[in-house]
């Protein structure tokens, strides 16, 4: 259940209540692709770094270890040890980006697993069944994510099929939630807006899916090749057609600047692999911009990644030590940096919420949007 | 300062006091080669897993990031964040096992770095200078570690040179400890017994080095190719010649069974990469023997690695989850398994100390020596 607490322009301060706990929004979801945050973080570290929602990938967990096994073991919460809300994506994005030799038809998609090459078929029903087996808090609708730029005619055809698929998802999740041995009988379903970068397709699609009375609405298919201005334009174009009483999620986005722009355009939820991926290369977020810890100038720098940062890494270790760990190829380098970057993202969201509470979000956004994305 | 608390046969229960804290012996030192335990463990995790002493490698830290840098940054304790005792090896073992194109002469060893191939010279004085820069609690003497089996004549020549080197180490560390800008003015020096598998050489060497009144004595050059019975025989042969009022360290040893046998032969300190290396391959120690977490039978096993184990991993995660993390090549697998194995080793030492306190160590040893080393 989404409760809108306050607006500042189009930006929203809200609260999203689930059976696995309440999420203060705007929020960033921390990505644990295969049921673990890359960089050796455990579910038990997530509370320490301010994480509210863990995001797991349906496709990855379906191919390994298998959603049937996870169901047998009591669902993702028991399996990973994270007791807060979990969102699972639909598998669609990975099917279209990772899998080999895919073939799309009305029923769904045939493809070969990127792990062992075996043939897999996934359609709306299969995606819902897998996510039901995983027992996540929130299931995402199965959609086609079209790469930008896309042909108008193909984008239209695809976004219309995605609406038909969404209806099948809704029917299927209702059936699954009512089964006696379902892991999470209260599993929620979010629909996904598609239509590439075509305003009319996006709006038409949004109108149609908003009628389906889903638990939340996502904007998908952005940050997949188009300039960021185009992404912002599309969000602003569809926003008036998104239900105000439902939570809104911008999928796979993005940099701190992207998130600030997204919040200002009425988005409540975000996810991205960027903070953990950047961390694994030593690119670290600070309130002064992005630093590269591999830089020679940090060789003898005994100060933390950022002075005043309260993350477990900055409380304990110096830039000189972390740089050494990277050079020596020690795994600890990854863990310390992923910890810092995710903490930074979660704290950014906290600061955004505080700014919304205090009515000075726009001021905050104007100060930080460009600054945080700058490499220094 | 070593205090012998109690004997059971040749086995010793003791206490070793240093400027960085007191070590209850027998103890196992946890190996942090390049200043970090492999498997993404931080110095701040070590107390949670019962670690008393961290061991760092002089050779590795000399080539990267450089001992001069570590001195400039305040020494290894400040650099790694571990405030307990640190032992540094002399670099000798790595020079003889890792480095390329080495040439030994009376002054020391010429070799090329395994990282960038650059020429390095290391002799007793250089090893002491590096260890002094690192500021460890305990410095090890620079020795030649001969591979077994060795020619008698070479072993004799090498062990005699090692005694001459030891005297130079003693002179040099005394000089370094007195310098005004030394990191740790109380740095201790342990001598190393060598002589390959020749009883007479070992005893002769031990008699000579015991006269030097060092802070501790190590048995080196074992577990380098010889059968374990030969190792045990040599330890028993030199033990009567080791000073009773000094701490004794068996270098690079070993399995739980090796440690139990070592303690029963009068050894107080151990170190080995085995628990962390095995962990990184999913080979996990339990009180029933060694399990391989990759085994198919753990696929749906929601029990911890060992029932009743109080390590952070067993308190939180199941065999099924850890097995999945290995299959999915998630770094977290390493961290969870290294945590368990090091905890197991540290707890084994605690149980050994308790058995010695209670006077039932031999009973404990007879029960566990073979059991713990068995793959089940």
Interface residues (C-beta under 8 A of the other chain):
Chain A: X34 X35 X36 X37 X38 X39 X40 X41 X42 X43 X44 X60 X64 X65 X69 X72 X73 X74 X78 X79 X80 X81 X299 X300 X302 X312 X316 X317 X318 X320 X321 X323 X324 X325 X327 X328 X330 X331 X332 X334 X335 X336
Chain B: X34 X35 X36 X37 X38 X39 X40 X41 X42 X43 X44 X60 X64 X65 X69 X72 X73 X74 X78 X79 X80 X81 X299 X300 X302 X312 X316 X317 X318 X320 X321 X323 X324 X325 X327 X328 X330 X331 X332 X334 X335 X336
